[in-house]
Amino acid sequence: MARAAVIGEAVRTAGFALAGAVVTTAETAEETLAAWRALPGDIAVLILTPRAAGWLGDSASPGGSPPLASRRDVLVVVMPE
């Protein structure tokens, strides 16, 4: 069964665990990129904090595209500010 995941700052993501989401706290760009790379294969929806989304959008892969473009099988949603 597909699951939802959340990546971002602890203060904005903690409550999602109560709903059964896979929550990964990421307080830096490096932690966010590591969390993205470690996403389980059964994740269908990914919720990002605005800061995490910015970090992922800024982290170009060696081919030049941001990581968000590399997972077309995941619906990515960014929390409002």
Secondary structure, DSSP 8 states (H G I E B T S, - for coil): --EEEEEE-HHHHGGGGGGT-EEEE--SHHHHHHHHHT--TTEEEEEE-HHHHHHHHH---TTSS-GGGG-TTSEEEE---
